[in-house]
Amino acid sequence: QVQLVESGGGLVQAGGSLRLSCAASGSYFSSYAVGWFRQAPGKEREFVAAISYSGGATYYADSVKGRFTISRDNAKNTVYLQMNSLKPEDTAVYYCAAVPQGASWSGVYPHEYEYDYWGQGTQVTVSS
């Protein structure tokens, strides 16, 4: 069982930066792959970025590639999402999610349905 808590959201001007954190409690977080998703008002939740259990593999949505960076510190049971060059269209509630890394798969999980555990979300608002 893993519990996830997101933090670091807030209000920022376009072009600014934020770093989101996803802190996990529970056992063996270092064996979990993690993803970030977001949901804007009136829209479906969408994939943002994902990282494998070791951090050796990462993957990004095209809309954030080159601006966002996902990383993890397994010693701190935390995954980060560094967001630079923010745009108003990045405004959303951001969620982190976790799934045990498959024994035969060392990559990432880019789909919502693949995740077992979810945080409550943190609001990111980018003003123009």
Secondary structure, 3 states (H helix, E strand, C coil): CEEEEEECCEEEECCCCEEEEEEEEECCHHHEEEEEEEECCCCCCEEEEEECCCCCCEEECCCCCCCEEEEEEHHHCEEEEEECCCCHHHCEEEEEEEEECCCCCCCCCCCHHHCCEECCCEEEEEEC
